[in-house]
Amino acid sequence: MSGGLLVAGTTSDAGKSVVTAGICRWLVRQGVKVAPFKAQNMSLNSFVTTEGAEIGRAQAMQAQACRIEPTALMNPVLLKPGGEQSSQVVLLGKPVGELSARGYHGGRQQQLLGTVLDCLEQLRGTYDAVICEGAGSPAEINLRRTDIVNMGIARNAGLPVLVVGDIDRGGVFASFFGTVALLSPEDQACVAGFLVNKFRGDVSLLEPGLDMLLGLTGRRTYGVLPFRHGLGIDEEDGLRVSLRGAVRESVVAPPVGEDVLRVAVCAVPLMSNFTDVDALAAEPGVVVRFVDRPEELSDADLVIVPGTRGTVRALEWLRERGLAEALVRRVAEQRPVLGICGGFQILGEHIEDDVESRRGHVDGLGILPVRVRFAREKTLTRPSGEALGERVEGYEIHHGVADVTGGTPFLDGCRVGQTWGTHWHGSLESDGFRRAFLREVAAAAGRRFVPAPDTSFAALREEQLDRLGDLIEQHADTDALWRLIESGAPQGLPFIPPGAPA
């Protein structure tokens, strides 16, 4: 077998990432050597590959669905928003500068098409199939001229396109028809058909509409996936704990101890890698919530200040909201606080930032004996070590260089009293370390909470990916999907007027 597919969507968050991962897991279970690909990703939720390249976490999880190591080829362009108007451009895993949206779409994006196509070609030369994920909607007619992630990549690489629609939002038939009808004749020829996502109820009631859609567009529906809670895999952006629902459904277990443990995560602006707390939410008896008011910290047993793409902005936000004062008061009371990456920097004494915010010297919260200087070169590593008597692995993505002048060593950071700080993302996914850390938190909080002795975060992720593969295998026409991946879009698909504007 040799082939490929582009999974597009009628909207952002239609389920492209999940469907792509599900198709990848279904294929690999059939013995197909498969890889994921997303030409251009916009996300603050990223990951570091073994070669030290930064890519979107969704593509890293899709690679796990394929049972392969993620590489920079799988996400050659990553855009990391730094505000409403600009993003850091990460090319082949390394930052190459900041660009406004106008500057990127005004010419820079089109210049990257050759690089993107070369990465895709390398993957197609190595794997039997490459399952590509689009971005947003392929019918964004204002951006079509410079598109390198939807129809631009499909046309140039000869990929068939499967359009996913979220029926739970409503209007899925209009979205399917309108998506096709706003494409040029050449683009429409690539669109093979549709996949309905998040359907609730009796599929037989939907079938007349699918038949009418076929009559209107000449394109079939390749499957109707039922609504399932907790199937998000390391979401691109948003405030959700992506494994929480899945764990609560599949592991209906009460807390092992007598108490639950409450974790409050400060919902700072430009939050990055919020999936750091997924492993906590996977523990029976741990309740995780995102907060933005100081009173919401009062009953928390642990407060986490997470990573952020705008450390100084997040620090100002904490002060404006009264959360900074609440954190300082909490530390004085010896109540547990954990700072991760940007959150670790915020807890320090001061920050010298001539790179990210360009604000120069900024006072931190003064909770940890740490001074931070922002370097132009970004740190991208996969460290491992030991803490609390347990083996720990993680990954680092930051411009800030920390000079730790005191406290007890903790990973690459430090601990003072019941406050911990580290640049390491993903450390809580190490099961033994997570349990040891939660025991410390519970003791400091006076909670009779006991971590479950057998929670395996890696196993829960694998279970989730298998559930995605099951969805495709059980609710999609896999024979037709196989032919589509292997042979491309059917010939003679009709043109649906009016097509793209001239």
C-alpha positions as CSV (number, residue, x, y, z in Angstrom):
1,M,0.0,0.0,0.0
2,S,1.2,3.5,-0.7
3,G,-1.0,6.6,-0.3
4,G,-2.2,9.5,1.7
5,L,-5.2,11.5,2.9
6,L,-5.9,15.0,4.1
7,V,-8.4,15.3,6.9
8,A,-10.0,18.8,6.7
9,G,-12.8,20.2,8.7
10,T,-15.8,22.5,8.3
11,T,-14.5,24.5,11.2
12,S,-11.8,24.7,13.8
13,D,-12.3,22.0,16.5
14,A,-14.5,19.9,14.2
15,G,-12.4,16.9,15.3
16,K,-9.6,16.8,12.7
17,S,-6.9,15.9,15.2
18,V,-9.0,13.1,16.8
19,V,-10.1,11.7,13.5
20,T,-6.5,11.8,12.1
21,A,-5.2,10.0,15.2
22,G,-8.1,7.4,15.0
23,I,-7.3,6.7,11.3
24,C,-3.6,6.3,12.2
25,R,-4.3,3.9,15.0
26,W,-6.7,1.9,12.8
27,L,-4.2,1.6,10.0
28,V,-1.3,0.6,12.2
29,R,-3.4,-2.1,13.7
30,Q,-3.9,-3.4,10.1
31,G,-0.1,-3.7,9.8
32,V,0.3,-0.4,7.7
33,K,3.4,1.7,8.3
34,V,1.8,5.1,8.7
35,A,2.8,8.6,9.8
36,P,0.9,11.8,10.6
37,F,1.5,15.2,9.1
38,K,0.3,18.8,9.6
39,A,2.0,21.3,7.4
40,Q,1.2,24.3,9.6
41,N,-0.1,24.3,13.1
42,M,-1.0,27.3,15.3
43,S,-0.8,26.2,19.0
44,L,0.8,27.0,22.3
45,N,0.7,23.3,23.2
46,S,3.9,21.9,21.9
47,F,6.4,19.1,22.4
48,V,10.1,18.4,21.9
49,T,11.2,15.5,19.8
50,T,14.3,13.4,20.5
51,E,16.3,15.4,18.0
52,G,15.4,18.6,19.9
53,A,12.8,20.0,17.5
54,E,9.6,21.7,18.7
55,I,6.3,20.5,17.1
56,G,2.6,20.6,18.0
57,R,1.6,18.2,20.7
58,A,-1.3,16.9,18.6
59,Q,1.2,15.6,16.0
60,A,3.3,14.1,18.7
61,M,0.2,12.2,20.0
62,Q,-0.7,11.2,16.4
63,A,2.8,9.8,16.1
64,Q,2.1,7.8,19.2
65,A,-1.1,6.5,17.6
66,C,1.2,5.3,14.7
67,R,3.6,3.8,17.3
68,I,6.5,5.8,15.9
69,E,8.7,8.6,17.3
70,P,7.6,12.1,16.3
71,T,9.9,14.2,14.2
72,A,10.0,17.8,12.8
73,L,9.0,16.5,9.4
74,M,5.5,15.8,10.8
75,N,4.9,19.5,11.6
76,P,7.3,21.6,9.7
77,V,5.6,25.0,10.5
78,L,4.4,25.8,14.0
79,L,3.0,29.2,14.9
80,K,3.0,30.2,18.6
81,P,0.8,33.2,19.2
82,G,2.4,35.9,21.3
83,G,-0.7,38.2,21.3
84,E,-3.6,39.2,19.1
85,Q,-1.4,40.4,16.2
86,S,1.8,38.3,16.1
87,S,3.2,34.8,16.4
88,Q,6.6,33.1,16.8
89,V,7.3,31.1,13.6
90,V,9.0,27.7,14.3
91,L,10.4,26.2,11.2
92,L,11.5,22.5,11.2
93,G,11.5,22.6,15.0
94,K,13.5,25.8,15.5
95,P,12.2,29.4,16.0
96,V,13.1,31.7,13.1
97,G,11.4,34.9,14.2
98,E,8.2,36.8,15.0
99,L,5.7,37.8,12.3
100,S,2.4,39.6,12.3
101,A,-0.6,37.8,10.8
102,R,-0.4,40.3,7.8
103,G,3.3,39.7,7.3
104,Y,2.9,35.9,7.4
105,H,-0.1,35.7,5.1
106,G,1.3,38.5,3.0
107,G,4.1,36.4,1.5
108,R,6.1,34.4,4.1
109,Q,3.6,31.6,4.2
110,Q,3.7,30.9,0.5
111,Q,7.5,30.9,0.6
112,L,7.3,27.9,3.0
113,L,5.3,25.8,0.5
114,G,8.4,24.2,-0.9
115,T,9.7,23.2,2.5
116,V,6.3,21.8,3.5
117,L,6.0,19.7,0.3
118,D,9.6,18.4,0.8
119,C,8.8,17.2,4.3
120,L,5.7,15.5,3.1
121,E,7.5,13.8,0.3
122,Q,10.2,12.5,2.7
123,L,7.5,11.0,4.9
124,R,5.7,9.5,1.9
125,G,9.0,7.9,0.8
126,T,9.4,6.3,4.2
127,Y,5.9,5.2,5.1
128,D,3.1,3.3,3.4
129,A,0.6,6.0,4.1
130,V,0.7,9.6,5.5
131,I,-2.5,10.9,7.1
132,C,-2.4,14.7,6.9
133,E,-4.4,17.1,9.1
134,G,-5.7,20.4,7.8
135,A,-6.2,23.6,9.8
136,G,-9.4,25.6,10.3
137,S,-11.6,25.3,7.2
138,P,-10.4,24.7,3.6
139,A,-13.0,27.2,2.5
140,E,-11.3,30.3,4.0
141,I,-11.5,32.1,0.7
142,N,-9.6,35.1,2.0
143,L,-6.5,32.9,2.7
144,R,-6.7,30.5,-0.2
145,R,-4.0,32.2,-2.3
146,T,-1.3,31.6,0.3
147,D,-2.7,28.3,1.8
148,I,-0.1,25.6,2.5
149,V,-2.1,23.5,4.9
150,N,-5.5,22.7,3.4
151,M,-6.3,22.7,-0.3
152,G,-2.9,24.1,-1.1
153,I,-1.1,21.0,0.2
154,A,-3.9,18.7,-1.2
155,R,-3.6,20.0,-4.7
156,N,0.2,20.1,-4.8
157,A,0.6,16.6,-3.3
158,G,-2.3,15.0,-5.0
159,L,-4.1,14.1,-1.8
160,P,-7.8,13.2,-1.5
161,V,-9.7,15.2,1.1
162,L,-12.1,14.0,3.7
163,V,-14.1,16.8,5.3
164,V,-15.1,16.3,9.0
165,G,-18.1,18.1,10.4
166,D,-19.1,18.4,14.1
167,I,-22.9,17.6,14.1
168,D,-23.1,18.4,17.8
169,R,-22.7,22.1,16.9
170,G,-25.6,21.9,14.4
171,G,-25.8,22.9,10.8
172,V,-23.5,20.1,9.6
173,F,-25.3,19.6,6.2
174,A,-25.0,23.3,5.4
175,S,-21.4,23.3,6.5
176,F,-20.6,20.3,4.3
177,F,-22.3,21.7,1.2
178,G,-21.0,25.3,1.8
179,T,-17.5,24.1,2.2
180,V,-17.5,22.3,-1.2
181,A,-19.4,25.1,-2.9
182,L,-16.9,27.8,-1.9
183,L,-13.9,25.9,-3.5
184,S,-12.6,26.3,-7.0
185,P,-13.3,23.5,-9.5
186,E,-9.7,22.2,-9.2
187,D,-10.0,22.2,-5.4
188,Q,-13.4,20.5,-5.5
189,A,-12.0,17.7,-7.5
190,C,-9.9,16.7,-4.5
191,V,-12.8,16.6,-2.0
192,A,-13.9,12.9,-1.9
193,G,-16.5,13.1,0.7
194,F,-17.5,13.7,4.3
195,L,-17.3,12.2,7.9
196,V,-19.8,13.2,10.5
197,N,-18.4,13.6,14.0
198,K,-20.0,13.6,17.5
199,F,-23.4,12.2,16.5
200,R,-26.0,11.5,19.2
201,G,-29.0,9.3,18.7
202,D,-30.3,6.9,16.0
203,V,-28.2,6.9,12.9
204,S,-31.2,5.8,10.8
205,L,-32.7,9.3,11.4
206,L,-29.6,10.9,9.8
207,E,-29.4,8.7,6.7
208,P,-32.0,10.5,4.6
209,G,-30.0,13.7,5.0
210,L,-26.8,11.9,4.0
211,D,-28.6,10.5,0.9
212,M,-29.7,14.1,0.0
213,L,-26.2,15.4,0.6
214,L,-24.9,12.7,-1.8
215,G,-27.5,13.8,-4.4
216,L,-26.5,17.5,-4.0
217,T,-22.8,17.1,-4.1
218,G,-22.1,13.8,-5.7
219,R,-19.9,12.9,-2.6
220,R,-20.6,10.1,-0.1
221,T,-20.3,10.1,3.6
222,Y,-17.5,7.8,4.8
223,G,-18.9,7.3,8.4
224,V,-20.8,8.7,11.3
225,L,-18.8,8.7,14.5
226,P,-20.9,8.7,17.7
227,F,-20.4,11.3,20.5
228,R,-17.9,10.1,23.1
229,H,-16.7,12.1,26.1
230,G,-13.0,12.5,26.8
231,L,-11.6,11.7,23.3
232,G,-9.4,14.9,22.9
233,I,-5.8,14.1,22.4
234,D,-3.5,16.9,23.7
235,E,-5.6,19.7,22.3
236,E,-4.0,22.5,20.3
237,D,-5.5,25.2,22.5
238,G,-8.3,25.9,24.9
239,L,-8.9,25.3,28.6
240,R,-9.6,21.6,29.0
241,V,-8.0,18.7,30.7
242,S,-7.9,16.3,27.7
243,L,-7.7,13.0,29.5
244,R,-10.0,13.9,32.4
245,G,-13.3,12.8,30.8
246,A,-11.8,9.6,29.5
247,V,-10.4,8.6,32.9
248,R,-13.6,9.5,34.8
249,E,-15.6,7.3,32.4
250,S,-13.2,4.3,32.2
251,V,-11.9,4.3,35.7
252,V,-14.9,4.6,38.0
253,A,-12.8,4.3,41.1
254,P,-13.2,6.2,44.4
255,P,-10.2,7.9,46.1
256,V,-7.9,5.4,47.6
257,G,-7.6,7.5,50.8
258,E,-10.3,9.2,52.8
259,D,-9.9,12.6,51.1
260,V,-9.8,14.1,47.6
261,L,-7.1,16.5,46.6
262,R,-8.1,19.8,45.0
263,V,-5.8,21.3,42.4
264,A,-6.3,24.9,41.1
265,V,-4.5,25.9,37.9
266,C,-4.1,29.7,37.3
267,A,-5.6,30.3,33.8
268,V,-2.9,32.8,32.8
269,P,-2.9,34.5,29.4
270,L,-1.2,32.7,26.5
271,M,-1.1,29.5,28.6
272,S,1.2,26.9,27.1
273,N,1.3,23.2,27.6
274,F,-1.7,23.1,29.9
275,T,-1.7,19.3,29.3
276,D,1.0,19.2,32.1
277,V,-2.0,18.7,34.5
278,D,-3.6,15.9,32.6
279,A,-1.6,13.4,34.6
280,L,-3.0,14.8,37.8
281,A,-6.5,14.6,36.5
282,A,-5.9,11.0,35.7
283,E,-5.4,10.1,39.4
284,P,-8.6,8.9,41.2
285,G,-9.4,11.4,43.9
286,V,-7.6,14.4,42.3
287,V,-9.9,17.3,41.1
288,V,-8.4,19.7,38.7
289,R,-9.9,23.1,37.7
290,F,-8.7,26.2,36.0
291,V,-9.2,29.4,38.0
292,D,-9.0,33.2,37.5
293,R,-10.1,34.7,40.8
294,P,-8.1,34.8,44.1
295,E,-11.0,33.4,46.2
296,E,-10.7,30.2,44.1
297,L,-7.3,29.5,45.6
298,S,-8.6,29.4,49.1
299,D,-9.8,25.7,49.2
300,A,-7.1,24.4,46.8
301,D,-4.6,21.9,48.2
302,L,-2.2,22.7,45.4
303,V,-2.0,25.7,43.2
304,I,-0.2,25.5,39.8
305,V,1.2,28.5,37.9
306,P,1.5,26.9,34.4
307,G,3.7,27.7,31.4
308,T,2.9,30.7,29.3
309,R,4.1,32.2,26.0
310,G,4.0,35.7,27.7
311,T,5.7,35.5,31.1
312,V,5.7,39.2,31.8
313,R,2.1,39.6,30.6
314,A,1.0,36.7,32.8
315,L,2.8,38.2,35.8
316,E,0.9,41.5,35.2
317,W,-2.4,39.6,34.9
318,L,-1.8,37.8,38.2
319,R,-1.2,41.1,39.9
320,E,-4.2,42.8,38.2
321,R,-6.6,39.9,39.2
322,G,-5.3,39.8,42.8
323,L,-4.0,36.3,42.3
324,A,-0.3,37.4,42.9
325,E,-1.2,38.6,46.4
326,A,-3.1,35.4,47.1
327,L,-0.1,33.3,45.9
328,V,2.3,35.3,48.2
329,R,-0.1,34.9,51.1
330,R,-0.5,31.2,50.4
331,V,3.3,30.7,50.4
332,A,3.6,32.5,53.7
333,E,1.1,30.0,55.1
334,Q,3.3,27.1,53.8
335,R,0.6,25.8,51.5
336,P,1.7,24.0,48.3
337,V,2.4,25.9,45.1
338,L,4.1,24.5,41.9
339,G,5.4,26.7,39.1
340,I,6.1,25.2,35.7
341,C,8.3,26.9,33.1
342,G,6.8,30.4,32.7
343,G,5.1,29.9,36.1
344,F,8.5,29.0,37.6
345,Q,10.0,32.3,36.2
346,I,7.1,34.3,37.6
347,L,7.7,32.9,41.1
348,G,11.3,34.2,41.0
349,E,12.9,37.4,42.2
350,H,13.2,39.2,38.9
351,I,13.1,38.8,35.1
352,E,15.3,40.4,32.5
353,D,13.3,40.2,29.2
354,D,14.6,41.9,26.1
355,V,13.3,39.0,23.9
356,E,9.7,38.1,24.6
357,S,8.0,41.2,26.0
358,R,11.1,43.5,25.6
359,R,10.2,45.1,28.9
360,G,13.7,44.8,30.4
361,H,13.9,44.4,34.2
362,V,10.7,43.2,35.8
363,D,10.2,42.2,39.4
364,G,8.9,38.7,40.0
365,L,6.8,37.6,42.9
366,G,10.0,37.0,45.0
367,I,8.8,33.6,46.2
368,L,11.7,31.5,44.9
369,P,15.5,32.5,44.9
370,V,15.7,32.6,41.1
371,R,16.7,35.3,38.6
372,V,15.7,34.8,35.0
373,R,17.3,36.3,31.9
374,F,15.6,35.7,28.5
375,A,18.0,34.5,25.8
376,R,17.4,34.8,22.1
377,E,18.2,31.1,21.7
378,K,15.4,28.8,22.8
379,T,16.1,25.9,25.0
380,L,14.6,22.7,23.5
381,T,15.6,19.6,25.4
382,R,14.3,16.2,26.7
383,P,15.9,16.0,30.2
384,S,15.7,13.1,32.6
385,G,16.8,12.8,36.2
386,E,15.6,12.0,39.7
387,A,13.5,13.8,42.3
388,L,11.7,12.8,45.5
389,G,13.5,9.4,45.1
390,E,11.9,8.7,41.8
391,R,13.0,8.7,38.1
392,V,11.6,11.6,36.1
393,E,11.5,12.5,32.4
394,G,10.3,15.8,30.9
395,Y,10.9,18.3,28.1
396,E,11.9,22.0,28.1
397,I,10.7,24.8,25.8
398,H,11.7,28.2,27.0
399,H,13.8,31.4,26.3
400,G,14.3,32.1,30.0
401,V,17.6,31.1,31.6
402,A,17.2,30.6,35.4
403,D,20.0,31.4,37.8
404,V,19.0,29.5,41.0
405,T,20.7,31.0,44.0
406,G,19.2,29.0,46.9
407,G,16.6,26.5,48.0
408,T,16.7,22.8,47.6
409,P,17.4,21.5,44.1
410,F,14.3,20.3,42.3
411,L,14.7,19.0,38.8
412,D,16.4,22.0,37.1
413,G,14.8,24.4,39.5
414,C,14.4,24.6,43.3
415,R,12.1,24.1,46.3
416,V,11.6,26.4,49.2
417,G,9.2,25.1,51.9
418,Q,6.1,24.0,50.1
419,T,6.8,25.9,46.9
420,W,8.4,24.1,43.9
421,G,9.6,25.5,40.6
422,T,10.9,23.8,37.4
423,H,11.2,24.4,33.7
424,W,10.3,20.8,33.0
425,H,7.1,20.1,31.2
426,G,5.6,16.6,31.4
427,S,7.3,15.6,34.6
428,L,4.0,14.6,36.2
429,E,3.6,11.9,33.6
430,S,6.3,9.9,35.4
431,D,4.1,7.7,37.5
432,G,6.4,7.1,40.5
433,F,7.4,10.8,40.7
434,R,3.7,12.0,40.4
435,R,2.7,9.7,43.3
436,A,5.6,10.9,45.5
437,F,4.8,14.5,44.7
438,L,1.1,14.1,45.5
439,R,2.0,12.4,48.8
440,E,4.1,15.5,49.7
441,V,1.2,17.8,48.7
442,A,-1.3,15.8,50.7
443,A,0.9,15.8,53.8
444,A,1.4,19.6,53.6
445,A,-2.3,20.2,53.0
446,G,-3.3,18.0,55.9
447,R,-5.4,15.7,53.5
448,R,-5.8,12.0,54.0
449,F,-5.3,11.5,50.3
450,V,-3.5,8.4,49.0
451,P,-2.4,8.1,45.4
452,A,-3.6,5.0,43.6
453,P,-0.7,2.6,43.4
454,D,-1.4,1.4,39.9
455,T,-2.3,4.4,37.8
456,S,-0.2,4.3,34.6
457,F,-0.5,7.5,32.6
458,A,1.1,5.9,29.5
459,A,-1.4,3.0,29.6
460,L,-4.3,5.4,29.9
461,R,-3.0,7.3,26.8
462,E,-2.7,4.0,24.9
463,E,-6.2,3.1,25.9
464,Q,-7.5,6.4,24.7
465,L,-5.8,6.0,21.3
466,D,-7.2,2.5,21.0
467,R,-10.7,4.0,21.6
468,L,-10.1,6.4,18.7
469,G,-9.0,3.5,16.5
470,D,-12.1,1.6,17.5
471,L,-14.3,4.5,16.5
472,I,-13.0,4.4,13.0
473,E,-13.0,0.7,12.7
474,Q,-16.6,0.4,14.0
475,H,-18.3,3.5,12.6
476,A,-16.5,4.3,9.3
477,D,-16.6,2.5,6.0
478,T,-13.1,1.3,6.3
479,D,-13.0,-0.5,3.0
480,A,-14.0,2.7,1.2
481,L,-11.5,4.7,3.4
482,W,-8.8,2.2,2.4
483,R,-9.5,2.7,-1.3
484,L,-9.5,6.5,-0.8
485,I,-6.1,6.5,0.9
486,E,-4.6,4.1,-1.6
487,S,-6.1,5.4,-4.9
488,G,-7.1,9.0,-4.3
489,A,-10.3,10.9,-4.9
490,P,-12.8,9.3,-7.3
491,Q,-12.7,10.6,-10.8
492,G,-15.6,12.7,-12.3
493,L,-16.8,14.3,-9.1
494,P,-19.3,17.1,-10.0
495,F,-18.6,20.8,-9.6
496,I,-20.9,22.5,-7.1
497,P,-21.6,26.2,-7.9
498,P,-20.8,28.9,-7.3
499,G,-17.2,27.9,-6.6
500,A,-14.5,30.2,-5.2
501,P,-14.8,33.9,-6.0
502,A,-12.5,35.0,-8.9
